[in-house]
Amino acid sequence: MESEANPIRNQLAPALVTVALLLGLLGVDVWLGYRKMVAGNSDEIIQAVHRPHPTLGWVPQPGTGRHDRPGNFSARYGIDDDGLRHVDNAGEPVHRLWLFGDSFAFGHGVGDSDTFASVLAREWLAPGIHVRNAGVMGYGVAQEVQRLIELAGQIQPGDRVVFAPISVDVERSLKHFAHPSKYLFREEKGQIEGYPDLRDGKLVTVPFDTLSNRVRALLYNARFTGAGIQRLHHLVIPPQSVEETRELMQIARAVSEARGARFAWLFLPHPRELLADGYRADLSGLVFTDLKRFFPRDPDEVAAIHFPDDPHWNARGHALAAGAVAEALLQEGVLASDELAPDAKLTLRMAQRQGR
């Protein structure tokens, strides 16, 4: 009997050693990923910009926030009591244009007067059309729509609701998880407790800081194997980002129109997407206004509209985006020509003569 058991033991021992070695390597890989998550961008300083929120995860913190990245930008963010970015509006408000999106809409890295929301209000819109910038750095589409729902009581008949995310916002969800997972171990957003998730056609708040999410976050962000673990998990349980985004777009339109507001959905182009034919995330089957035609495609010209070591738009990029958004909203009928500033009308007529 003992001689028969020896071959089994002889085979089992190397197998156990191999498993232990693989688990040890995975542990080291997870630890390296954890260290990277906690560190974030070591050369970036973000102070007093965000605070935790029970349903949205985080929101901008009222006051003045600081955001520095040496060699790229040194910005101060003015945030009002509603958590909205300061905008250079003129005149008494007649109607409001509510802007929802992520860091590109918020104005990552630029001062209050240089965001495309401020340039839109100051240079493109007639006095009395006030822009309300509800963009938030790091948001995904579910958070953007939930933010609309929570601000809906302030939206009045005749207002405009404009969603302007970038393509990868459709993947910033609890189901996809890769993006929000990083904030479980970072302090820049505060201690996140709740997060919006689309379930059975409705946005609900679910617990975010759970043991299962922490384990999943550690595996997703493992230094060398994390990307493979993400892909494997998404193959087994597809996140269905396009289908979910389509439902969220319908919810956003319904909420806006119920308040008597005109609605538009744009996708802002990430600089990397200007150098490629498609988008970084799958947007197939979604109905939206494409702004790529308003932006340069030459590599040198694209490099001139974002920061040297950060893909977010600089002031020049935001100025370009403001014109693109104004022209797109005019073409979509969300803005009327008499709601544009006189100089903006002249600029558009010149662009039309040039065949844009």
Secondary structure, DSSP 8 states (H G I E B T S, - for coil): -HHHHHHHHHHHHHHHHHHHHHHHHHHHHHHHHHHHHHH--TT-EEESSEEEETTTEEEE-SEEEEEEETTTEEEEEEE-TTS-B-----SS-SEEEEEE-SHHHHTTTS-GGGSHHHHIIIIIB-TTEEEEE---TT--HHHHHHHHHHHGGG--TT-EEEE--BGGGGG-STTT-HHHHGGGS-STT----EEEEEETTEEEEEE-S-HHHHHHHHHHT-TTTHHHHHHHHHHHS---HHHHHHHHHHHHHHHHHHTT-EEEEEEB--GGGGGSSS-SS--TT---EE-GGGS--SHHHHHTTEETTEEEE-HHHHHHHHHHHHHHHHHTTSS-GGGB-HHHHHHHHHHHHTT-
